[in-house]
C-alpha cells in the first residue's frame, strides 16, 4: 500500500525549473544548458512514472527503480535549494552596511567557487537521471499524464442482520426522530451522517432503513450506493431500479426524468444516499431538483466521510457518528471471533482479545476485520501476533478496515497526500498544535497554491481544514488562536502504510532513504539510529530523561544529515548547540523549546538564511539572543523565552519577513524594542507571562498588517497610549484580540481596536479584575462574531448599542456575577441588548 509520490515530486521540481525565477538564475550562473537537460530528462521519465507506480507491487526491480528516480528528484530539489540560499546570502551582503564584517560572516560565499561547484553537481545529477532513463525501457512502461487514478468501486446494499449490530440504539433513535418528526417548508429535509471510514455509517443507515416502523411510515424506500462518480444519469437509473425494480440503462436523460417523476409523484419516500463523495454543489442541486416530486414528509439521509459534503447536502446540522464504546466493541469482537458460548472455554484468548479491541479505538469495521481474522484459529501465538502487530502489516481483504480507509486517502489531491503521509512521523496519540504542523509542512516545501503570492501559513491552514473535513484529523481542543489536533490510531496506521519508504516513526523503520525521523532516547538507544541519514529532511530527537550526551549525538547526526530542513530538539537538556549547525544550509525550522540548561545560541546560526521558524519557548536560561539575528532574513516565526530586560539591541525589528512573534515567560523583560513598526509583515503578536513588562512600544499602533494580538498575565503592564489620528481609523486589520491578566487595565484600550472596527471578529477578555465597564465604541464592531468575558467581577453592565452587533453569533459570560444577573434571559436589564445572539451562555444565578 506504500505510495511513492515520485510523479508529484518530479512535477514539483519541473515546475520550479520552468519558472521565470529559475530562468533568470540559470542565465546568471551560466548553467542554463545543464538545467534544460535536467528538465528534459525529468519530463521524459515522469511521463511513464504513473504506469510504474501502478505496477510496482508486482515487481521489486521496478519498485527499486522508482525509488532511485524519487531520490534523484529530491537531489535536484536540493540543488535548487542551494541556488535559493546563495541568492539569500547575496541579499544579506547587499543590505549589509558594515562591509568587511558582513563579508567575513559569509566568508564561504565565493561566487566563482559556487559556480564551479554547482556546475559539477548539476552535471552529476544529469548523469544519474540519464542512467535511470536508460533503464526504463526494460520495464515496457506506457506514458500516462493524467493524475486521476481510477479507484475501486465500493457497492453497498440495504440489508443488515439486526442482531449483528451492537451499540447503536441512541444513534438509531436520533435518525428515527428525524424521519418521523414533522417539519415546515417545501424543501426535502436532508440529514448527513458523518464519520471516518469503517465507523458504521452504512450499518446505521441499514438499521434504520429496515426498521418496521419506517417501512410502514413511508410509501417508498430507496437505497442508492452513490460512491465516487456522482453521475446524474447513473444516479437516476439507480434510484428508479431501487424504487421499482426497472432496469433503465438504455434510456436517455429525458426519458429517465419522466420515469423518475412518475415513480416519486405524490408519494412520501425515504431515500438513503450511501457513501457520497461529491463536493460539487451544482451537481447536488441538480439531483435535489429531480427529487422534488415526492409528497410532504419525504426524507433523505446521506452518509459521508466528508464534512464539506455534509455542508453541501444537509438542510440540518450533520449527525456525527460516535465511536463504539469499548464494551460494545468487545461484545462485537467476541461474537465474530468465537461461536456462541465458545469464549468461555478460552479465557487466555479473551484476555488477548481485550488488548486487540483496544487497538480498534471504537471503529466497528476494525473490530470486524480482526475478529474475522482470528475466528479460524485458537493458537495463542496467532492471537498475540495480531495484538502486537501494527494493523497495516496484517493481511487485509478488500472490504477490511485499511482498504476502506484507503478509499478516503485515494480521494485526496496529491498535495494533501504528502502532507498526510508526513504526519505518520508522530507517535500514536500525539497531540499537535495546528500552527506547529503548518510550520513543519512549510519547512518541507509541501505547501502548494494555485494563487500567486498566497502566504504559506494561509495555504497550510486551508490544508488543515481539508483534512479535518475529511476526518483524517480529530479536533482535541479549539482555542481562540489555535487548535489542538490528533489522528485516530487507525488513521495513523493508514498514514504509516502509505509512507513506509519515507518515514521512520519510533520503531517503524523503513528500508529506503529515510527522510523524516522521530527518535525518542527514552525508548531507544542512540546506537539504534538508522545508518541511512544522508537524505534526512526532518529530525525529531527527544531526550526528556537526559539519557544521552545530547550535544555530541546532535553533532554526529548533523554531520551525517546535511539536508535537514527540520531539527526539533525540544525537551532535550544540552547546554549549547554544536557549532556544526551552521552547515545546515537548508534548515528552515529549528526548535529547542523547553530546554532548561541552554544559556545562549551560537551566533553561527545566523548563517542559516533559509531559517523560517525558530522556537526558544520555555528556555528560561537564555541570557541573550544571537547578536547577528538580523541576518535571519527569511525568519517568519520567532518564539522567545529570555532573561533579558530589553530586546531593543537584538535586531528583531530588522526581521522584516517576521509574521509571528511570541514572547513567553520573559520574566525580566521590561520593554520591547521601540522600532516595532519596522515589522511590516507582522500578522500575529503573542505576549504571555511577562510579569515585569511595563509598556508596549508606540509603534504597535502603526502595524496595519497585525491580525492576531494576545496579551496574557502581564501584571505590571500599562496599556494606556496616545490615541490614533482619526484619519487612520480604517487602516487596521485586527481579527482576533485576547487580553487577560492585566490588573492595571480599567477598560479595553481603544488604540488597539480603533483601526479595526470593521475587521475584528473575535474578542476574548479575561481576568481583568478592575474593569468596570466596556466602552461605548463596542457598537461599532460590526464584524464581531464571538465575544467571551471571563472573570471580570467588577464589570456591571454591557455597553449601549450591543443590539447593533448583528454579526455576533456567540457570547459567553463567566465569573461576572453582577453582569450575568443583568443578562438573564427575558428578565435581565441587559437582555434586550443581546437577545439577537443565537449562542448565549452565562453563569447560573441563584434566586435571592
Buried (B, 14 or more C-beta within 10 A) or exposed (E): BBBBBBBBBBBBBBEBBEEEEBEEBBEEBEBBEBBEBBBEBBBEBBBBBBBBBEBBEEEEEBBEBBBBBBBBBBBBBBBBBBBBBBBBBBEBBEEBEEEEEBEEBBEEBEEEEBBEEBBEBBEEBBEBBEEBBEBBEEBEBEEBEEEEEEBEEBEBEBEBEEEEBBBBEEBBEBBBEBBEEEEEEEEBBBBBBBBBBBBBBBBBBBBBBBBEEBEEBBBBBBBBBBBBEBEBBBBBBBBBBBBBEEEBEEBEEEEBBEBBBEBBEEBBBBBBBBBBBBBEEEBBEEBBEBBEBBBEBBBBBBBBBBBBBBBBBBBEEBBBBBBBEBEBBBBBBBBBBBEEEEBEEBEEBBEBBBEBBBBBBBBBBBBBBBBBBBBEBBEEEBBBBBBEEBBBEBEBEEBBBBBBBBBBBBBBEBBBBBBBBBBBBBBBEBEBBBBBBBBBBBBBBBBBEEEEEEBBBBBBBBBBBBBBBBBBBBEEEEEBBBBBBBBBBBBBBBBBBBBBBBBBBBEBBBEBBBBBBBBBBEEBEBEEBBEBBEBBBBBBBBBEEBBBEBBEBBBBBBEBBBBBBBBBBBBBBBEEBBEBBBBBBBBBBBBBBBBEBBEBBBBBBBBBBBBBBBBBBBBBBBEBBBEBBBBBBBBBBBBBBBBBBEBBEBBBBBBBBBBBBBBBBBBEBBBBBEEBBBBEBBBBBBBBBBBBBEBBBEBBBBBBBBBBBBBBBBEBBBBEBEEBEEEEBEBBBBBBBBBBBBBBBBBBBEBBBBBBBEBBBBBBBBBBBBBEBBEEBBBBBBBBBBBBBBBBBBBBBBBEBBBBBEEBBBBBBBBBBEBBBBBBEEEBEBBEBBBBBEEBBBBEBEEE
